[in-house]
Amino acid sequence: MKLTILGSQSPYNTTGHNCPGFFIQDNQTRLMLDCGSGSHSLLNYPNDLQNLSIILTHLHRDHYNDIYNLQYSSFVFHNQKRIEKPINIFLPSTPAKIYEDILSEQNSFAKYQIIDENSSFKIGNMNISFCPTDHPVETYSIKVQNGNRTIVYTSDSSFSAKNRLVEFAKGADLLICESSLLKEHGFPEINSHLTSEQAGIIAKEAGVKGLILNHFWPEEPVQKYVDEAKKVFQNVIPAIEGLTINIPSIEKELDERS
């Protein structure tokens, strides 16, 4: 598996930085985890629409805004006979108005499937499973397993879901963890998002090989997030748009970049 980071910050994108999005490729199978504002711009069209599945972890705009671009792109390239198969979109069914709005898009070449905490399925050689987080809307962490390699993406969560997330990510090669907040600002321990220190705690207790922080506030220096997490977990780097990591060599690659 090969991971490419498409977006790293929230709640809005700025020049050179997009809202959350992660692209996993395994041979000719393509999987996109979330598609926040601007993240679709780093895809290679129309090739990356071939055999593409998209999983939306929750229906907050900074995580799904670009789904409309991908729906319309699939429609256009299908009409041009440049893609043969519809893109697959997996998403929660709430909030209902947003779910219905996405599915109501007529200029789209896509299939849709609802996800919940009991969902599990296979995309190519990748086994996909889910874990509910604690967030104001229905939200899921995602585990992607391919042979003996595992990537876990927390999406957005409160630290109140720590034990669940630690168990879900146990022994993963890579944990992509949101770290929206900095401890220095005095946020309460239980919030709707994680501090960078809390992301490090989850990574340490789960015994993962590497940690990628993401979901940065645009006006904060990214190094602050890294420094805070490193107080509890060493093998950590920040999400950077366009960065590609080969999962089989994750420890070496993160060590070289950290």
C-alpha positions in Angstrom: 0.0 0.0 0.0 1.0 3.6 -0.7 -0.4 6.5 1.2 -0.6 10.1 -0.2 -1.7 13.0 2.0 -4.2 15.2 0.2 -5.2 17.6 3.1 -3.9 18.5 6.6 -5.9 21.3 8.1 -9.3 22.5 9.2 -11.8 24.1 9.3 -10.9 25.8 6.0 -8.3 25.4 3.3 -5.6 28.0 2.5 -3.0 28.3 -0.3 -1.1 25.0 -0.5 -3.1 23.4 2.3 -6.4 21.5 2.0 -8.9 20.1 4.5 -8.5 16.4 5.4 -8.1 13.8 2.7 -5.9 10.7 2.4 -5.4 8.6 -0.7 -4.3 4.9 -0.5 -3.3 2.9 -3.6 -2.8 -0.8 -3.8 -1.9 -1.9 -7.3 -4.9 -0.6 -9.3 -7.3 -0.2 -6.4 -7.7 3.3 -5.1 -9.2 4.4 -1.8 -9.8 7.9 -0.6 -10.5 8.6 3.1 -12.5 11.8 3.4 -12.4 14.6 0.8 -12.3 17.9 2.5 -12.1 21.3 0.8 -9.4 21.4 -1.8 -8.3 17.7 -1.4 -9.5 16.6 -4.8 -7.1 19.0 -6.5 -4.2 16.6 -5.8 -5.7 13.7 -7.6 -4.5 12.6 -11.1 -7.5 12.8 -13.5 -9.0 10.7 -14.9 -6.7 7.9 -13.8 -7.5 8.2 -10.1 -11.2 7.9 -10.7 -10.6 4.3 -12.0 -11.5 1.7 -9.4 -12.0 4.5 -6.8 -13.8 4.1 -3.5 -14.3 7.1 -1.2 -15.2 6.7 2.5 -16.6 9.8 4.3 -16.0 9.4 8.0 -18.6 12.0 8.9 -20.7 14.7 7.3 -19.0 17.9 8.4 -18.1 20.1 5.5 -14.4 20.1 6.2 -14.4 16.3 5.6 -16.8 16.0 2.7 -17.0 19.3 0.7 -15.1 17.9 -2.3 -17.5 15.0 -2.8 -19.5 17.1 -5.1 -16.4 17.8 -7.3 -15.7 14.0 -7.5 -19.3 13.2 -8.3 -19.4 15.7 -11.2 -15.9 14.7 -12.4 -17.1 11.0 -12.5 -20.1 12.1 -14.5 -18.0 14.1 -17.1 -15.3 11.4 -17.6 -17.9 8.7 -17.9 -19.7 10.7 -20.6 -16.4 11.0 -22.4 -15.9 7.2 -22.1 -12.7 7.7 -20.1 -13.9 5.8 -17.0 -16.0 2.6 -17.2 -16.9 1.9 -13.5 -18.8 4.2 -11.2 -16.9 5.5 -8.1 -18.1 4.0 -4.9 -19.1 6.3 -2.0 -19.4 5.0 1.5 -20.9 7.4 4.1 -23.0 7.6 7.3 -26.7 8.2 6.9 -26.8 11.2 9.3 -27.3 14.1 9.4 -30.1 13.0 7.1 -30.4 16.3 5.1 -26.7 16.2 4.1 -26.8 12.5 3.3 -29.9 13.0 1.1 -28.3 16.0 -0.6 -25.2 14.0 -1.6 -27.3 11.2 -2.9 -29.6 13.6 -4.8 -26.8 14.8 -7.1 -27.9 13.7 -10.6 -24.7 14.7 -12.5 -22.8 11.8 -10.9 -21.5 8.4 -11.9 -21.4 6.8 -8.5 -22.8 4.0 -6.3 -23.6 4.6 -2.6 -23.5 2.5 0.6 -24.3 3.4 4.2 -21.7 2.7 6.8 -22.2 2.1 10.6 -20.1 0.7 13.4 -20.9 -2.9 12.3 -19.8 -2.3 8.7 -17.0 -4.3 7.3 -16.1 -5.0 3.6 -13.3 -5.6 1.2 -12.0 -3.2 -1.4 -9.5 -5.0 -3.6 -7.1 -6.6 -1.2 -7.9 -4.1 1.6 -10.2 -5.1 4.5 -12.1 -2.2 5.9 -13.6 -1.9 9.3 -15.0 1.0 11.5 -15.1 2.2 15.1 -17.4 5.0 16.3 -15.8 8.0 17.8 -17.3 10.7 20.1 -18.1 13.8 18.0 -21.1 16.0 17.6 -22.3 14.1 14.5 -22.1 10.4 13.6 -18.4 9.8 13.0 -16.2 6.7 12.4 -12.5 5.9 12.6 -11.4 3.6 9.7 -9.0 0.6 9.8 -7.5 -0.5 6.5 -5.8 -3.9 6.6 -3.9 -5.4 3.7 -2.1 -8.7 4.6 -0.1 -7.9 7.7 -0.1 -4.1 7.1 -2.6 -1.8 8.8 -3.4 1.9 8.6 -5.9 3.5 11.1 -7.4 6.9 10.5 -9.1 8.3 13.6 -11.1 11.1 11.9 -12.5 13.6 14.5 -13.0 12.5 18.1 -13.1 13.5 21.7 -10.6 12.0 24.1 -13.6 10.4 25.8 -13.3 7.7 23.1 -9.6 7.0 23.9 -10.0 3.4 25.1 -12.0 2.5 22.0 -9.4 4.1 19.7 -6.5 2.5 21.4 -8.0 -0.9 21.0 -9.0 -0.2 17.4 -5.5 0.9 16.5 -3.6 -1.7 18.5 -0.4 -2.6 16.7 -1.1 -0.7 13.5 1.8 0.2 11.2 0.4 3.8 10.9 -2.0 5.9 12.9 -3.3 9.0 11.2 -4.7 11.0 14.2 -6.4 14.3 14.4 -4.7 16.8 16.6 -6.8 19.9 16.3 -5.9 21.4 19.7 -2.8 22.4 21.6 -2.6 21.8 25.3 -1.0 25.3 25.8 -4.3 26.9 25.1 -6.0 25.3 28.2 -8.7 23.3 26.5 -10.5 20.9 28.8 -9.4 17.3 28.6 -12.7 16.2 27.2 -13.5 18.2 24.1 -15.0 17.5 20.7 -11.4 17.2 19.3 -8.0 15.9 20.4 -5.0 17.8 21.5 -1.7 16.8 20.0 -0.6 15.3 23.3 -3.7 13.2 23.4 -2.9 11.9 19.9 0.5 10.9 21.1 -1.0 9.1 24.1 -3.3 7.1 21.9 -0.4 6.2 19.6 1.8 5.1 22.5 -0.9 3.1 24.3 -1.9 1.4 21.0 1.7 0.5 20.3 1.6 1.8 16.7 4.8 2.0 14.6 4.2 5.6 13.4 2.0 8.6 13.9 0.9 11.2 11.4 -0.8 14.2 12.9 -3.4 16.2 11.0 -6.4 18.5 11.3 -4.3 21.5 12.1 -5.7 25.0 12.9 -4.4 27.1 9.9 -3.0 29.9 12.0 -0.9 27.7 14.3 2.7 26.7 13.4 2.6 22.9 12.6 5.8 22.3 14.6 4.0 23.1 17.8 1.7 20.1 17.2 4.7 17.9 16.5 6.7 19.1 19.6 3.7 18.5 21.9 3.1 14.9 20.6 6.8 14.0 20.8 6.7 14.5 24.6 4.9 11.2 24.7 5.5 9.5 21.4 8.7 9.8 19.3 7.9 8.4 15.8 5.7 11.3 14.6 5.5 13.6 11.7 2.9 16.2 10.5 0.6 15.6 7.6 2.0 17.5 4.5 0.0 17.8 1.3 1.5 15.7 -1.4 3.7 13.6 0.9 3.7 9.9 -0.2 4.6 7.1 2.2 5.2 3.4 1.3 3.5 1.5 4.2 5.9 -1.6 4.1 8.8 0.8 5.0 6.8 3.0 7.4 9.2 3.0 10.3 12.2 3.9 8.2 10.4 6.6 6.3 8.9 8.3 9.4 12.2 8.1 11.2 13.9 9.8 8.3 11.3 12.6 8.3 10.9 13.1 12.0 
